[in-house]
Amino acid sequence: MKEFPKHLLITGRPGVGKTTLIKRLIPALPPAGGFYTEEIRSCGERVGFKIVTLAGEEGILAQKGLNSPFRVGSYGVNIEDLEKVGVKAINEALASCEVIVIDEIGKMELCSPEFEKTVREAVNSEKRVLATIPVFPLPFLEGIKSRPDVAIFQLFYNNREEVYQKIKREFH
């Protein structure tokens, strides 16, 4: 029987449910650490994103109107919280967990060289990585996606349960 790849990457269009899938998988994982992202909404409009660690710590990843030299669309990226909360959570998971959850490895997060370095350390470690990535290509991600120890799951509205079951089985 073919051994399943160590690192699992979930990709798909914005809004398809990547973060929802990650949050649903967390209770089914062996000891895990890391973070996921959530939208910040005001008056029904998305105004930013926050980072939430699996231990419950939170920070602002990006927000409209945030004064930052790093911008993705209309959002200013908060490198300080990304590193203080997100990178720290990955490093703690590297030190003490079996699985590292990273939601997501995308344009905003890759504004930080420290984040990129830490993701590289995670995929080169003995730990398993469960991450979400954008559907569009990014140079840093192309190297990770081409690794022989990586499996990529394309998420669509009609295959969410199937992908959930496949990934859940691989952690048991």
Disulfide bonds with the S-S distance in Angstrom:
none
